[in-house]
Amino acid sequence: MVKKLLFLFLFIVGISSCQSEYQKMLKSNDYEQMYTKALSYYETGEYFKAYSLFEKLIPVYRVTERGEKISYYIAHCYYQESDYLMAAYYFNRFVISFPTSELKETAHYFMSLCYYYNSPKPSLDQTYTKKAIDAFQLYINRYPQGTYVRESNMYIAELRKKLEVKAYATAKLYYTLEDYKAAVSVLKNCLLEYPDTEYREEIMYMTFRSAFMLAEKSVESKKQDRYEAAIDEYKSYIDEFPQGSWIKESERMFATIQKRN
């Protein structure tokens, strides 16, 4: 029991000592020692302590070679702490501030990666998905033989798939809500943007059915033109998918159009 209490006491004293050392460094004017300690925290994975010290050192070393390294370390600390918005900001600032740095390529890649990690599921706003795609593509354009080109292409493909799913879901929502005029437009735009989508057949069928239903529900003066537009969508569908999953339903609607005409 005595040994356990002694061990607990020493453990608490040790923690207090470390904490006071860190607090002491934050208030110190010995910048060389502060830099050494910040590096030590960085190397041992104590990123919060590391970037707290590094940020105090930035005004001191801003125009020196050490300032370049500190700026990179700060960005990477935020990245390791999974604060990707702050990390992206600091990586971007690094790229702008140190255009000739050997670390510029890596900083650009990690900035792109930060946007990737902030990309949400397809049902949510895709601003950061688009930012990530643009950043990865810019990285590839600037460094066609770069270290991270393969990974960047993989991430771009994944992110574009997310945008494709988002576009498909949005288009299908108009169709489900029976807003057929909007559905025709949005579905066709979805195919224009993602012509190789795995949802291609379904989108083409929904476009035809939306055009058909739009004609059916139209005032008499607009029916003829809209039936003709629906016929065009029908032909596009059966030409591409003559054995498609919705062929019987499509033929039934086409027969209805012929009777109407």
N, C-alpha and C positions, 0 to 999 in steps of 0.2 A: 504493500500500500504506500509506504514511504517513497519507494523507488518511482512508483507511478506519479505521485504528486511532484516529486523532484523533476521528473521528465517533463511533466506538464508545465511546471514553472519555467524551466529552461526554454521550452518551446515558445511560451508566451514572451519571454524576454527576447528571444531571437527574433520573433516577428516584430516586436516593438522596436528593436534595434534597426532592423531593415527598413521599417517604415520611417523612422526618424532620419535614417541616412538619405532616403529618397526626398523627404521634406527639406532636409538640409541642402541637398543638391538644387532643389527648386529655387532656393533663396541665395544660392552661392553666386559670387562674382568670379570664381575660378573657372573660366570657360573651358580651359583645357581639361580639367578634371571632370567637368560636367559632360563634355563630349565623350570622354573615355567611359564614363558611367552610362551614358545614353547608349553607346555601342554595346556595352555589356548587357544592358536590359534587352536591347534588340536581339542580340545573339542568343539569349536564353528564353526568348519568346514572351518577355514582359512588355508587350507592345504599348500598352497605355502609358506606362512610366517612360518608355523610350520616347514616344512622340511628344509627351509633355515637356521633356528636356530638350528635344530637338527643336521644338517650336520656339523655345526661349533663346536658342542659339542662332536661329535664322538671321535676326537683325545684326548679329555680331559677324557672321561669316558670309553674308549675302553675296558679296562680289568676289569671293575666293573660290578656289577649287573645292574646298571643304563644304562651302555653301551648296554646291551642286549635289554632292553626296547626301548632305542633310536633307535637301528637298526631296530627293528620291526616297530616302529612308522614311520620311514622314508619310509620303504617299503609300509606301508599302506597309507601314504600320496600320494605317486605316484599313487597307486591304485585308491584312491578317486578322483584324478585329471585326471583319465582315461589315464594316461601315462603307458600303460600296459607293454611295453618293459622294461622300467626302473623299474617298480614294480616287474616284474618277476626276473630281475637281483638281486634286493635287497632281495627279498624273498628267492631266491636260495642261496644267500650269507649268509643269516641268518641261513638257514637250515644247511649249512656246518659249519658255525662259532660257532653255539650254539647247538651241537648235543643232549644235555641233557635238553634243555629248554622245559618248559611246553607249550610254544607257537610254538614249532617245527611242530606239526601236522597241526595247523591252517595255519602256513606259507607255508607248503608244498601244502596244498589245494589251497590257494590263488595264489601261483605260477602257479599251473595247470590252475586255472581260468584265469589268465593273458594270458596264451598261447591260451586258448579257445577264449578269446575276440579278439585275433590277428589272428584267423583263418578266412580266406577270403571266398568269395563265391566259389562254386565248380569249376568255370571256371579258377580260378587263381591257382598259386602255393600253394601246400598244406603242406609246410614244418611245419608251426605252427599248423596245424591240427594234424599232426603226433606227434609233440612235446607234444601237449595237451593230446592226447590219452596215450602216454607213461608216462607222468607225473601223470595223474589220475590213471592209472593202477598201477604205483609204489606206489602211496598213498594207494590204496586199499590193495596192498600186504603188505605194512608196517603196516597199521592200519586196519586190517580186521573187527574190531569192532568200527572203528572210527566214529566220529561225522558226517562226510561228505561222507560216503560210498554210501548211496542211491543217493545223488546228483551226485557223481562221475560216478556211473554206468549210470545214465541218460545222462550225458554229453558225455560219451564214445559212447553210442548208437547213439546219434545225430551226433557226429563227424564221426563215421564209415559210417553212412548213406551218409554224404557229400563225403567221399572218394569213396563210391560205385557209387554215381551219377557221380563223376569225371571219374572213370574208365569206366563206361557205355558210357559217352559222348565221351571219347577218342576213345574207340573201335568203336563206331558208326561212328565217323569221318572218320576212315580208310575205312569203308564200303561205306559211302557216296561218298568218293573220288575215289572209285572203285579200291583201292589198295587191291585187294582181297587176295593176299598172306599174307600181313601183317594183314589184317582184320581177317583172320582165326586164326592166332596166338594170336592176342590181344583179340579177343572175347572169345577164349577158356580160356585164362589166367584170364579174367574177371570173368568167371564162377567158375574157380578154387578158386579164392580169395573170391568171394561172391556167394556161391552156393544157398543161400536163397533169392537172390535178386528178387525184384518185376518185374524186366525186364527179368527174366529167359527165358520165352517163346520166346520173341522177339530176345534175344541174340542167342538162339539155332537155330531159323529160319535164322537169318543173317549169322550164321556160316555155315549152310547148303548151303544157296544161294551163299555165298562167295566161298565155296569149289566148287560148281557147275560152277560158272562163271570162276573160276581159271582154271578148267579143260577145259571149252569151249574155253578159250583164249590161251591155252597152245600149244606148238609145238607137233607134232604128237607123238613123242617118250615119252612124259610125260602124254599124255591124259589118257591112261588106268589106271595108278596108281592113278591119281587125280580123275578120275570118281569113282573109288573104295572108295577112301577117302570120296568123297561126299556122296556116298551111306551109309557109316557108320554114317555120320552126319544126313542124312535123317531118318535112322532107330532110332537114338537117339531121334530125334524130335518127330516122330509120336508115338513112344512107350510112351513117357511122356505126349504128348498132342494130343491124337487121335482125339479130337474135337477142335483142336487149331484154332486160328484166321487166320493162314496162311496155313492151311491144303490143300486147293485146289491148291494154287500156288505151294506148295511143291510136291504134287502128279503130277502136270504138268511137273515140272522139273525132277522128278524121271522117268516119262514116257519117256522123252527126253533122259535120260541117257540109258534106256533100248534099245531104238532105236539105239543109238550110238554103243552099244555093240552088 
